[in-house]
């Protein structure tokens, strides 16, 4: 299945945009959050909404918590929370942005 995601997100990994999204490595998630655009992010957002507790959502949750300063981490914190039914997600702070936060 071909995904509409920039091949540049796969520069330093042995994976391709044609591989299933659930097989993409951590580095693709991080690169997409840092360097991607709305079209790249949409691939992840659609999969997270389809399966909020699946492999893609779990790995994205790890990336967001481990790398809270990436450009789109705040966006995916909200997407994950909303997809998982957290009604208070829009009132919460992204982990890593609160005073006294310690990384996992």
Biopython code that builds the backbone (N, CA, C, O; Angstrom):
import numpy as np
from Bio.PDB.StructureBuilder import StructureBuilder

atoms = [
    (1, "UNK", "N", (0.837, -1.173, 0.000)),
    (1, "UNK", "CA", (0.000, 0.000, 0.000)),
    (1, "UNK", "C", (0.883, 1.236, 0.000)),
    (1, "UNK", "O", (1.750, 1.379, 0.861)),
    (2, "UNK", "N", (0.676, 2.107, -0.931)),
    (2, "UNK", "CA", (1.470, 3.319, -1.024)),
    (2, "UNK", "C", (0.861, 4.415, -0.150)),
    (2, "UNK", "O", (-0.350, 4.633, -0.165)),
    (3, "UNK", "N", (1.698, 5.085, 0.594)),
    (3, "UNK", "CA", (1.260, 6.170, 1.464)),
    (3, "UNK", "C", (1.720, 7.489, 0.851)),
    (3, "UNK", "O", (2.733, 7.534, 0.153)),
    (4, "UNK", "N", (0.994, 8.532, 1.107)),
    (4, "UNK", "CA", (1.383, 9.853, 0.643)),
    (4, "UNK", "C", (2.212, 10.492, 1.748)),
    (4, "UNK", "O", (1.700, 11.265, 2.558)),
    (5, "UNK", "N", (3.464, 10.170, 1.772)),
    (5, "UNK", "CA", (4.391, 10.730, 2.758)),
    (5, "UNK", "C", (5.715, 10.941, 2.043)),
    (5, "UNK", "O", (6.095, 10.153, 1.177)),
    (6, "UNK", "N", (6.397, 11.979, 2.399)),
    (6, "UNK", "CA", (7.647, 12.314, 1.741)),
    (6, "UNK", "C", (8.686, 11.218, 1.936)),
    (6, "UNK", "O", (8.914, 10.775, 3.061)),
    (7, "UNK", "N", (9.315, 10.779, 0.856)),
    (7, "UNK", "CA", (10.391, 9.787, 0.978)),
    (7, "UNK", "C", (11.562, 10.307, 1.816)),
    (7, "UNK", "O", (12.353, 9.510, 2.321)),
    (8, "UNK", "N", (11.686, 11.621, 1.972)),
    (8, "UNK", "CA", (12.768, 12.181, 2.781)),
    (8, "UNK", "C", (12.685, 11.749, 4.239)),
    (8, "UNK", "O", (13.698, 11.743, 4.938)),
    (9, "UNK", "N", (11.491, 11.388, 4.708)),
    (9, "UNK", "CA", (11.334, 10.942, 6.092)),
    (9, "UNK", "C", (12.002, 9.578, 6.309)),
    (9, "UNK", "O", (12.161, 9.136, 7.447)),
    (10, "UNK", "N", (12.387, 8.922, 5.223)),
    (10, "UNK", "CA", (12.975, 7.577, 5.288)),
    (10, "UNK", "C", (14.459, 7.583, 4.929)),
    (10, "UNK", "O", (15.029, 6.534, 4.630)),
    (11, "UNK", "N", (15.084, 8.757, 4.958)),
    (11, "UNK", "CA", (16.469, 8.897, 4.504)),
    (11, "UNK", "C", (17.453, 7.970, 5.177)),
    (11, "UNK", "O", (18.310, 7.398, 4.503)),
    (12, "UNK", "N", (17.362, 7.805, 6.454)),
    (12, "UNK", "CA", (18.392, 7.065, 7.197)),
    (12, "UNK", "C", (17.899, 5.748, 7.777)),
    (12, "UNK", "O", (18.446, 5.259, 8.765)),
    (13, "UNK", "N", (16.875, 5.177, 7.171)),
    (13, "UNK", "CA", (16.338, 3.916, 7.679)),
    (13, "UNK", "C", (16.167, 2.923, 6.535)),
    (13, "UNK", "O", (16.130, 3.305, 5.366)),
    (14, "UNK", "N", (16.064, 1.661, 6.885)),
    (14, "UNK", "CA", (15.846, 0.622, 5.866)),
    (14, "UNK", "C", (14.359, 0.301, 5.792)),
    (14, "UNK", "O", (13.943, -0.833, 6.032)),
    (15, "UNK", "N", (13.577, 1.298, 5.463)),
    (15, "UNK", "CA", (12.133, 1.160, 5.285)),
    (15, "UNK", "C", (11.750, 2.119, 4.169)),
    (15, "UNK", "O", (12.538, 2.979, 3.776)),
    (16, "UNK", "N", (10.542, 1.964, 3.665)),
    (16, "UNK", "CA", (10.091, 2.847, 2.602)),
    (16, "UNK", "C", (8.635, 3.243, 2.841)),
    (16, "UNK", "O", (7.938, 2.597, 3.623)),
    (17, "UNK", "N", (8.174, 4.299, 2.173)),
    (17, "UNK", "CA", (6.778, 4.702, 2.311)),
    (17, "UNK", "C", (5.795, 3.631, 1.846)),
    (17, "UNK", "O", (4.619, 3.665, 2.206)),
    (18, "UNK", "N", (6.274, 2.693, 1.053)),
    (18, "UNK", "CA", (5.406, 1.622, 0.558)),
    (18, "UNK", "C", (5.206, 0.494, 1.569)),
    (18, "UNK", "O", (4.322, -0.345, 1.392)),
    (19, "UNK", "N", (6.013, 0.466, 2.619)),
    (19, "UNK", "CA", (5.850, -0.535, 3.672)),
    (19, "UNK", "C", (4.623, -0.183, 4.519)),
    (19, "UNK", "O", (4.230, 0.982, 4.575)),
    (20, "UNK", "N", (4.020, -1.169, 5.172)),
    (20, "UNK", "CA", (2.891, -0.855, 6.067)),
    (20, "UNK", "C", (3.336, 0.114, 7.163)),
    (20, "UNK", "O", (4.436, -0.006, 7.702)),
    (21, "UNK", "N", (2.483, 1.056, 7.478)),
    (21, "UNK", "CA", (2.817, 2.086, 8.472)),
    (21, "UNK", "C", (3.194, 1.475, 9.824)),
    (21, "UNK", "O", (4.017, 2.033, 10.550)),
    (22, "UNK", "N", (2.610, 0.360, 10.155)),
    (22, "UNK", "CA", (2.915, -0.272, 11.448)),
    (22, "UNK", "C", (4.341, -0.816, 11.506)),
    (22, "UNK", "O", (4.817, -1.170, 12.585)),
    (23, "UNK", "N", (5.032, -0.889, 10.363)),
    (23, "UNK", "CA", (6.407, -1.389, 10.344)),
    (23, "UNK", "C", (7.437, -0.274, 10.268)),
    (23, "UNK", "O", (8.639, -0.531, 10.326)),
    (24, "UNK", "N", (6.972, 0.962, 10.139)),
    (24, "UNK", "CA", (7.917, 2.078, 10.060)),
    (24, "UNK", "C", (8.622, 2.250, 11.393)),
    (24, "UNK", "O", (7.987, 2.149, 12.444)),
    (25, "UNK", "N", (9.923, 2.508, 11.370)),
    (25, "UNK", "CA", (10.672, 2.644, 12.627)),
    (25, "UNK", "C", (10.449, 3.992, 13.316)),
    (25, "UNK", "O", (9.947, 4.942, 12.716)),
    (26, "UNK", "N", (10.826, 4.044, 14.556)),
    (26, "UNK", "CA", (10.743, 5.225, 15.411)),
    (26, "UNK", "C", (11.291, 6.468, 14.706)),
    (26, "UNK", "O", (10.719, 7.553, 14.809)),
    (27, "UNK", "N", (12.405, 6.296, 13.990)),
    (27, "UNK", "CA", (13.066, 7.428, 13.345)),
    (27, "UNK", "C", (12.173, 8.109, 12.314)),
    (27, "UNK", "O", (12.272, 9.321, 12.123)),
    (28, "UNK", "N", (11.307, 7.359, 11.651)),
    (28, "UNK", "CA", (10.381, 7.943, 10.679)),
    (28, "UNK", "C", (9.345, 8.805, 11.402)),
    (28, "UNK", "O", (9.007, 9.893, 10.935)),
    (29, "UNK", "N", (8.850, 8.330, 12.522)),
    (29, "UNK", "CA", (7.888, 9.098, 13.316)),
    (29, "UNK", "C", (8.526, 10.416, 13.757)),
    (29, "UNK", "O", (7.937, 11.484, 13.586)),
    (30, "UNK", "N", (9.726, 10.336, 14.323)),
    (30, "UNK", "CA", (10.412, 11.530, 14.815)),
    (30, "UNK", "C", (10.721, 12.498, 13.673)),
    (30, "UNK", "O", (10.512, 13.703, 13.811)),
    (31, "UNK", "N", (11.215, 11.985, 12.555)),
    (31, "UNK", "CA", (11.523, 12.851, 11.410)),
    (31, "UNK", "C", (10.262, 13.517, 10.871)),
    (31, "UNK", "O", (10.292, 14.683, 10.479)),
    (32, "UNK", "N", (9.159, 12.782, 10.851)),
    (32, "UNK", "CA", (7.913, 13.338, 10.345)),
    (32, "UNK", "C", (7.400, 14.447, 11.261)),
    (32, "UNK", "O", (6.912, 15.467, 10.776)),
    (33, "UNK", "N", (7.502, 14.264, 12.564)),
    (33, "UNK", "CA", (7.065, 15.307, 13.490)),
    (33, "UNK", "C", (7.955, 16.536, 13.410)),
    (33, "UNK", "O", (7.483, 17.658, 13.593)),
    (34, "UNK", "N", (9.224, 16.335, 13.142)),
    (34, "UNK", "CA", (10.140, 17.465, 13.108)),
    (34, "UNK", "C", (10.166, 18.164, 11.755)),
    (34, "UNK", "O", (10.190, 19.394, 11.698)),
    (35, "UNK", "N", (10.164, 17.406, 10.674)),
    (35, "UNK", "CA", (10.375, 17.992, 9.354)),
    (35, "UNK", "C", (9.178, 17.878, 8.414)),
    (35, "UNK", "O", (9.169, 18.484, 7.342)),
    (36, "UNK", "N", (8.173, 17.106, 8.812)),
    (36, "UNK", "CA", (7.048, 16.857, 7.921)),
    (36, "UNK", "C", (6.091, 18.029, 7.823)),
    (36, "UNK", "O", (6.290, 19.089, 8.416)),
    (37, "UNK", "N", (5.055, 17.795, 7.057)),
    (37, "UNK", "CA", (4.019, 18.808, 6.892)),
    (37, "UNK", "C", (2.662, 18.148, 7.093)),
    (37, "UNK", "O", (2.582, 16.967, 7.430)),
    (38, "UNK", "N", (1.618, 18.900, 6.891)),
    (38, "UNK", "CA", (0.264, 18.404, 7.151)),
    (38, "UNK", "C", (-0.044, 17.135, 6.365)),
    (38, "UNK", "O", (-0.767, 16.265, 6.850)),
    (39, "UNK", "N", (0.496, 17.026, 5.168)),
    (39, "UNK", "CA", (0.236, 15.847, 4.341)),
    (39, "UNK", "C", (0.925, 14.607, 4.912)),
    (39, "UNK", "O", (0.386, 13.502, 4.853)),
    (40, "UNK", "N", (2.117, 14.806, 5.460)),
    (40, "UNK", "CA", (2.824, 13.693, 6.108)),
    (40, "UNK", "C", (2.129, 13.306, 7.415)),
    (40, "UNK", "O", (1.945, 12.124, 7.706)),
    (41, "UNK", "N", (1.747, 14.313, 8.193)),
    (41, "UNK", "CA", (1.109, 14.052, 9.493)),
    (41, "UNK", "C", (-0.239, 13.354, 9.334)),
    (41, "UNK", "O", (-0.642, 12.560, 10.184)),
    (42, "UNK", "N", (-0.921, 13.656, 8.250)),
    (42, "UNK", "CA", (-2.250, 13.084, 8.026)),
    (42, "UNK", "C", (-2.224, 11.551, 8.015)),
    (42, "UNK", "O", (-3.166, 10.916, 8.490)),
    (43, "UNK", "N", (-1.176, 10.966, 7.490)),
    (43, "UNK", "CA", (-1.046, 9.509, 7.451)),
    (43, "UNK", "C", (-1.106, 8.941, 8.871)),
    (43, "UNK", "O", (-1.825, 7.975, 9.125)),
    (44, "UNK", "N", (-0.364, 9.530, 9.779)),
    (44, "UNK", "CA", (-0.343, 9.073, 11.164)),
    (44, "UNK", "C", (-1.667, 9.368, 11.865)),
    (44, "UNK", "O", (-2.198, 8.521, 12.583)),
    (45, "UNK", "N", (-2.193, 10.566, 11.653)),
    (45, "UNK", "CA", (-3.455, 10.946, 12.312)),
    (45, "UNK", "C", (-4.588, 10.008, 11.900)),
    (45, "UNK", "O", (-5.383, 9.594, 12.744)),
    (46, "UNK", "N", (-4.669, 9.674, 10.634)),
    (46, "UNK", "CA", (-5.721, 8.760, 10.165)),
    (46, "UNK", "C", (-5.587, 7.382, 10.806)),
    (46, "UNK", "O", (-6.583, 6.776, 11.199)),
    (47, "UNK", "N", (-4.363, 6.895, 10.910)),
    (47, "UNK", "CA", (-4.151, 5.573, 11.518)),
    (47, "UNK", "C", (-4.449, 5.600, 13.011)),
    (47, "UNK", "O", (-5.011, 4.644, 13.544)),
    (48, "UNK", "N", (-4.083, 6.672, 13.687)),
    (48, "UNK", "CA", (-4.367, 6.790, 15.125)),
    (48, "UNK", "C", (-5.870, 6.844, 15.360)),
    (48, "UNK", "O", (-6.369, 6.226, 16.300)),
    (49, "UNK", "N", (-6.589, 7.564, 14.531)),
    (49, "UNK", "CA", (-8.046, 7.631, 14.680)),
    (49, "UNK", "C", (-8.694, 6.284, 14.370)),
    (49, "UNK", "O", (-9.700, 5.919, 14.978)),
    (50, "UNK", "N", (-8.116, 5.547, 13.423)),
    (50, "UNK", "CA", (-8.652, 4.231, 13.074)),
    (50, "UNK", "C", (-8.445, 3.225, 14.209)),
    (50, "UNK", "O", (-9.321, 2.407, 14.491)),
    (51, "UNK", "N", (-7.278, 3.293, 14.856)),
    (51, "UNK", "CA", (-6.938, 2.346, 15.915)),
    (51, "UNK", "C", (-6.187, 3.075, 17.035)),
    (51, "UNK", "O", (-4.958, 3.021, 17.085)),
    (52, "UNK", "N", (-6.916, 3.761, 17.940)),
    (52, "UNK", "CA", (-6.292, 4.603, 18.960)),
    (52, "UNK", "C", (-5.374, 3.879, 19.940)),
    (52, "UNK", "O", (-4.559, 4.519, 20.604)),
    (53, "UNK", "N", (-5.491, 2.570, 20.040)),
    (53, "UNK", "CA", (-4.661, 1.805, 20.972)),
    (53, "UNK", "C", (-3.744, 0.833, 20.241)),
    (53, "UNK", "O", (-3.173, -0.064, 20.861)),
    (54, "UNK", "N", (-3.598, 0.999, 18.935)),
    (54, "UNK", "CA", (-2.772, 0.106, 18.125)),
    (54, "UNK", "C", (-1.292, 0.447, 18.169)),
    (54, "UNK", "O", (-0.861, 1.338, 18.901)),
    (55, "UNK", "N", (-0.526, -0.280, 17.370)),
    (55, "UNK", "CA", (0.934, -0.126, 17.343)),
    (55, "UNK", "C", (1.369, 1.288, 16.953)),
    (55, "UNK", "O", (2.274, 1.854, 17.565)),
    (56, "UNK", "N", (0.730, 1.849, 15.944)),
    (56, "UNK", "CA", (1.100, 3.185, 15.474)),
    (56, "UNK", "C", (0.821, 4.221, 16.560)),
    (56, "UNK", "O", (1.663, 5.075, 16.834)),
    (57, "UNK", "N", (-0.337, 4.150, 17.168)),
    (57, "UNK", "CA", (-0.698, 5.100, 18.232)),
    (57, "UNK", "C", (0.257, 4.954, 19.419)),
    (57, "UNK", "O", (0.688, 5.957, 19.989)),
    (58, "UNK", "N", (0.589, 3.731, 19.792)),
    (58, "UNK", "CA", (1.497, 3.523, 20.928)),
    (58, "UNK", "C", (2.889, 4.077, 20.647)),
    (58, "UNK", "O", (3.499, 4.708, 21.511)),
    (59, "UNK", "N", (3.393, 3.836, 19.427)),
    (59, "UNK", "CA", (4.722, 4.349, 19.095)),
    (59, "UNK", "C", (4.703, 5.877, 19.011)),
    (59, "UNK", "O", (5.639, 6.536, 19.463)),
    (60, "UNK", "N", (3.646, 6.433, 18.438)),
    (60, "UNK", "CA", (3.557, 7.891, 18.372)),
    (60, "UNK", "C", (3.464, 8.483, 19.775)),
    (60, "UNK", "O", (4.037, 9.541, 20.034)),
    (61, "UNK", "N", (2.760, 7.824, 20.672)),
    (61, "UNK", "CA", (2.677, 8.286, 22.056)),
    (61, "UNK", "C", (4.064, 8.325, 22.683)),
    (61, "UNK", "O", (4.393, 9.267, 23.403)),
    (62, "UNK", "N", (4.870, 7.321, 22.417)),
    (62, "UNK", "CA", (6.246, 7.303, 22.934)),
    (62, "UNK", "C", (7.067, 8.456, 22.365)),
    (62, "UNK", "O", (7.793, 9.124, 23.100)),
    (63, "UNK", "N", (6.954, 8.690, 21.065)),
    (63, "UNK", "CA", (7.711, 9.773, 20.433)),
    (63, "UNK", "C", (7.313, 11.119, 21.036)),
    (63, "UNK", "O", (8.173, 11.934, 21.367)),
    (64, "UNK", "N", (6.024, 11.345, 21.173)),
    (64, "UNK", "CA", (5.521, 12.606, 21.711)),
    (64, "UNK", "C", (6.028, 12.834, 23.138)),
    (64, "UNK", "O", (6.391, 13.956, 23.490)),
    (65, "UNK", "N", (6.056, 11.799, 23.946)),
    (65, "UNK", "CA", (6.513, 11.942, 25.331)),
    (65, "UNK", "C", (8.035, 12.063, 25.424)),
    (65, "UNK", "O", (8.548, 12.778, 26.285)),
    (66, "UNK", "N", (8.752, 11.374, 24.550)),
    (66, "UNK", "CA", (10.208, 11.411, 24.605)),
    (66, "UNK", "C", (10.800, 12.644, 23.929)),
    (66, "UNK", "O", (11.891, 13.092, 24.282)),
    (67, "UNK", "N", (10.071, 13.190, 22.954)),
    (67, "UNK", "CA", (10.566, 14.334, 22.191)),
    (67, "UNK", "C", (9.521, 15.450, 22.154)),
    (67, "UNK", "O", (9.026, 15.798, 21.082)),
    (68, "UNK", "N", (9.184, 16.009, 23.314)),
    (68, "UNK", "CA", (8.088, 16.980, 23.376)),
    (68, "UNK", "C", (8.373, 18.296, 22.660)),
    (68, "UNK", "O", (7.453, 19.082, 22.436)),
    (69, "UNK", "N", (9.623, 18.550, 22.298)),
    (69, "UNK", "CA", (9.943, 19.814, 21.643)),
    (69, "UNK", "C", (9.936, 19.729, 20.118)),
    (69, "UNK", "O", (10.238, 20.715, 19.445)),
    (70, "UNK", "N", (9.599, 18.576, 19.572)),
    (70, "UNK", "CA", (9.472, 18.494, 18.111)),
    (70, "UNK", "C", (8.287, 19.338, 17.669)),
    (70, "UNK", "O", (7.333, 19.534, 18.421)),
    (71, "UNK", "N", (8.361, 19.826, 16.458)),
    (71, "UNK", "CA", (7.365, 20.776, 15.971)),
    (71, "UNK", "C", (5.924, 20.309, 16.120)),
    (71, "UNK", "O", (5.063, 21.100, 16.507)),
    (72, "UNK", "N", (5.648, 19.073, 15.829)),
    (72, "UNK", "CA", (4.253, 18.609, 15.831)),
    (72, "UNK", "C", (3.890, 17.747, 17.041)),
    (72, "UNK", "O", (2.818, 17.143, 17.058)),
    (73, "UNK", "N", (4.747, 17.678, 18.037)),
    (73, "UNK", "CA", (4.425, 16.855, 19.211)),
    (73, "UNK", "C", (3.144, 17.306, 19.893)),
    (73, "UNK", "O", (2.340, 16.476, 20.318)),
    (74, "UNK", "N", (2.946, 18.620, 20.002)),
    (74, "UNK", "CA", (1.737, 19.138, 20.644)),
    (74, "UNK", "C", (0.501, 18.694, 19.871)),
    (74, "UNK", "O", (-0.506, 18.312, 20.467)),
    (75, "UNK", "N", (0.578, 18.746, 18.558)),
    (75, "UNK", "CA", (-0.544, 18.322, 17.708)),
    (75, "UNK", "C", (-0.885, 16.863, 17.953)),
    (75, "UNK", "O", (-2.055, 16.522, 18.126)),
    (76, "UNK", "N", (0.115, 16.002, 17.970)),
    (76, "UNK", "CA", (-0.160, 14.583, 18.144)),
    (76, "UNK", "C", (-0.529, 14.224, 19.576)),
    (76, "UNK", "O", (-1.201, 13.217, 19.798)),
    (77, "UNK", "N", (-0.112, 15.013, 20.540)),
    (77, "UNK", "CA", (-0.594, 14.835, 21.910)),
    (77, "UNK", "C", (-2.109, 14.997, 21.923)),
    (77, "UNK", "O", (-2.818, 14.212, 22.553)),
    (78, "UNK", "N", (-2.603, 16.021, 21.225)),
    (78, "UNK", "CA", (-4.051, 16.257, 21.144)),
    (78, "UNK", "C", (-4.766, 15.188, 20.326)),
    (78, "UNK", "O", (-5.833, 14.720, 20.722)),
    (79, "UNK", "N", (-4.192, 14.799, 19.195)),
    (79, "UNK", "CA", (-4.810, 13.769, 18.344)),
    (79, "UNK", "C", (-4.934, 12.458, 19.115)),
    (79, "UNK", "O", (-5.984, 11.816, 19.086)),
    (80, "UNK", "N", (-3.870, 12.063, 19.798)),
    (80, "UNK", "CA", (-3.902, 10.823, 20.585)),
    (80, "UNK", "C", (-4.942, 10.898, 21.693)),
    (80, "UNK", "O", (-5.736, 9.973, 21.864)),
    (81, "UNK", "N", (-4.940, 11.982, 22.437)),
    (81, "UNK", "CA", (-5.885, 12.122, 23.539)),
    (81, "UNK", "C", (-7.323, 12.104, 23.063)),
    (81, "UNK", "O", (-8.172, 11.442, 23.660)),
    (82, "UNK", "N", (-7.595, 12.822, 22.002)),
    (82, "UNK", "CA", (-8.957, 12.868, 21.472)),
    (82, "UNK", "C", (-9.378, 11.504, 20.941)),
    (82, "UNK", "O", (-10.497, 11.059, 21.199)),
    (83, "UNK", "N", (-8.495, 10.835, 20.201)),
    (83, "UNK", "CA", (-8.818, 9.519, 19.647)),
    (83, "UNK", "C", (-9.055, 8.489, 20.753)),
    (83, "UNK", "O", (-9.841, 7.557, 20.582)),
    (84, "UNK", "N", (-8.378, 8.660, 21.874)),
    (84, "UNK", "CA", (-8.510, 7.728, 22.992)),
    (84, "UNK", "C", (-9.621, 8.112, 23.952)),
    (84, "UNK", "O", (-9.799, 7.469, 24.986)),
    (85, "UNK", "N", (-10.366, 9.148, 23.622)),
    (85, "UNK", "CA", (-11.539, 9.505, 24.414)),
    (85, "UNK", "C", (-11.272, 10.351, 25.631)),
    (85, "UNK", "O", (-12.110, 10.417, 26.531)),
    (86, "UNK", "N", (-10.118, 11.006, 25.686)),
    (86, "UNK", "CA", (-9.798, 11.871, 26.824)),
    (86, "UNK", "C", (-10.514, 13.205, 26.634)),
    (86, "UNK", "O", (-10.061, 14.057, 25.869)),
    (87, "UNK", "N", (-11.618, 13.379, 27.323)),
    (87, "UNK", "CA", (-12.436, 14.588, 27.162)),
    (87, "UNK", "C", (-11.746, 15.843, 27.688)),
    (87, "UNK", "O", (-12.140, 16.954, 27.332)),
    (88, "UNK", "N", (-10.739, 15.688, 28.515)),
    (88, "UNK", "CA", (-10.045, 16.841, 29.084)),
    (88, "UNK", "C", (-8.722, 17.140, 28.369)),
    (88, "UNK", "O", (-7.933, 17.953, 28.849)),
    (89, "UNK", "N", (-8.477, 16.496, 27.236)),
    (89, "UNK", "CA", (-7.171, 16.622, 26.574)),
    (89, "UNK", "C", (-6.804, 18.067, 26.249)),
    (89, "UNK", "O", (-5.629, 18.431, 26.309)),
    (90, "UNK", "N", (-7.789, 18.895, 25.908)),
    (90, "UNK", "CA", (-7.481, 20.273, 25.518)),
    (90, "UNK", "C", (-7.147, 21.177, 26.703)),
    (90, "UNK", "O", (-6.804, 22.344, 26.513)),
    (91, "UNK", "N", (-7.244, 20.653, 27.911)),
    (91, "UNK", "CA", (-6.880, 21.428, 29.100)),
    (91, "UNK", "C", (-5.554, 20.961, 29.703)),
    (91, "UNK", "O", (-5.089, 21.526, 30.693)),
    (92, "UNK", "N", (-4.961, 19.956, 29.123)),
    (92, "UNK", "CA", (-3.729, 19.377, 29.658)),
    (92, "UNK", "C", (-2.501, 19.953, 28.971)),
    (92, "UNK", "O", (-2.571, 20.453, 27.848)),
    (93, "UNK", "N", (-1.381, 19.874, 29.665)),
    (93, "UNK", "CA", (-0.100, 20.289, 29.101)),
    (93, "UNK", "C", (0.630, 19.072, 28.571)),
    (93, "UNK", "O", (0.571, 17.987, 29.148)),
    (94, "UNK", "N", (1.304, 19.272, 27.483)),
    (94, "UNK", "CA", (2.115, 18.211, 26.899)),
    (94, "UNK", "C", (3.212, 17.813, 27.876)),
    (94, "UNK", "O", (3.942, 18.678, 28.360)),
    (95, "UNK", "N", (3.346, 16.526, 28.177)),
    (95, "UNK", "CA", (4.444, 16.099, 29.038)),
    (95, "UNK", "C", (5.768, 16.604, 28.457)),
    (95, "UNK", "O", (5.994, 16.541, 27.249)),
    (96, "UNK", "N", (6.616, 17.095, 29.321)),
    (96, "UNK", "CA", (7.868, 17.672, 28.875)),
    (96, "UNK", "C", (7.801, 19.185, 28.813)),
    (96, "UNK", "O", (8.824, 19.858, 28.690)),
    (97, "UNK", "N", (6.592, 19.712, 28.900)),
    (97, "UNK", "CA", (6.418, 21.161, 28.890)),
    (97, "UNK", "C", (6.006, 21.676, 30.264)),
    (97, "UNK", "O", (5.895, 22.886, 30.458)),
    (98, "UNK", "N", (5.775, 20.763, 31.234)),
    (98, "UNK", "CA", (5.387, 21.205, 32.577)),
    (98, "UNK", "C", (6.647, 21.412, 33.425)),
    (98, "UNK", "O", (7.681, 20.784, 33.195)),
    (99, "UNK", "N", (6.534, 22.281, 34.379)),
    (99, "UNK", "CA", (7.627, 22.522, 35.311)),
    (99, "UNK", "C", (7.886, 21.243, 36.103)),
    (99, "UNK", "O", (6.950, 20.629, 36.615)),
    (100, "UNK", "N", (9.131, 20.846, 36.203)),
    (100, "UNK", "CA", (9.499, 19.680, 36.996)),
    (100, "UNK", "C", (9.335, 18.346, 36.293)),
    (100, "UNK", "O", (9.497, 17.300, 36.922)),
    (101, "UNK", "N", (9.014, 18.354, 34.996)),
    (101, "UNK", "CA", (8.804, 17.097, 34.271)),
    (101, "UNK", "C", (10.118, 16.338, 34.126)),
    (101, "UNK", "O", (11.162, 16.925, 33.838)),
    (102, "UNK", "N", (10.050, 15.028, 34.330)),
    (102, "UNK", "CA", (11.196, 14.162, 34.105)),
    (102, "UNK", "C", (10.871, 13.207, 32.989)),
    (102, "UNK", "O", (9.828, 12.552, 33.019)),
    (103, "UNK", "N", (11.743, 13.111, 31.997)),
    (103, "UNK", "CA", (11.508, 12.226, 30.843)),
    (103, "UNK", "C", (11.421, 10.782, 31.292)),
    (103, "UNK", "O", (11.931, 10.411, 32.349)),
    (104, "UNK", "N", (10.769, 9.976, 30.474)),
    (104, "UNK", "CA", (10.600, 8.550, 30.796)),
    (104, "UNK", "C", (11.918, 7.883, 30.938)),
    (104, "UNK", "O", (11.977, 6.683, 31.208)),
]
sb = StructureBuilder()
sb.init_structure("model")
sb.init_model(0)
sb.init_chain("A")
sb.init_seg("    ")
for serial, (resi, resn, name, xyz) in enumerate(atoms, 1):
    if name == "N":
        sb.init_residue(resn, " ", resi, " ")
    sb.init_atom(name, np.array(xyz, "f"), 0.0, 1.0, " ", f" {name:<3s}", serial, name[0])
structure = sb.get_structure()
